[in-house]
Amino acid sequence: MKKRKDKMIIVSGCLLGLRCRYDGKSKSNKKVIEFLRKKNLIPIPVCPEQFGGQETPRPDAAIFGGNGKDVLSGKAKVIEEDGKEVTACFIRGAREVLKLVELLNIREAILKTKSPSCGCGLIHDGTFTGNLVPGDGVTTALLKQKGIRIKTEEDL
């Protein structure tokens, strides 16, 4: 029996053209799609915010008072632009993504930059002014804690 060379990878659904972003749009990324094809990777699309129970479209959200790691430890919150706290949704969504990762034995992910869920390395500062600060989103922080390798569309 011939061994398959392709393997699964978690990918932010918006990067694959799914309309799951907060604004109801996608951020389809040709570099991501070509990378997946070239490497024979099977993308498993996720949207942690939808997995956490949020609707699409939904108000923009940002981490206030820290980063994703701080949210997981209870030191920071995720707040929508209208002031509503959605921390529990973001944590629930991150845990649902982790369930998929563990179920399918996935070791890598390509996640959307700057997102309060999927951001890796840089996230918005919580002021809704476009300012960026070092840090990871909630899902990225949880996956990194479990040893999952994270890339963004900008790394490809």
Secondary structure, DSSP 8 states (H G I E B T S, - for coil): ------EEEEEEGGGGT-S-STTS-----HHHHHHHHHTTEEEEEE-HHHHTT--SS---EEEESS-HHHHHTTS-EEEETTS-B-HHHHHHHHHHHHHHHHHHT--EEEE-TB-TTT--SEEE-SSSSS-EEE---HHHHHHHHTT-EEEEGGG-
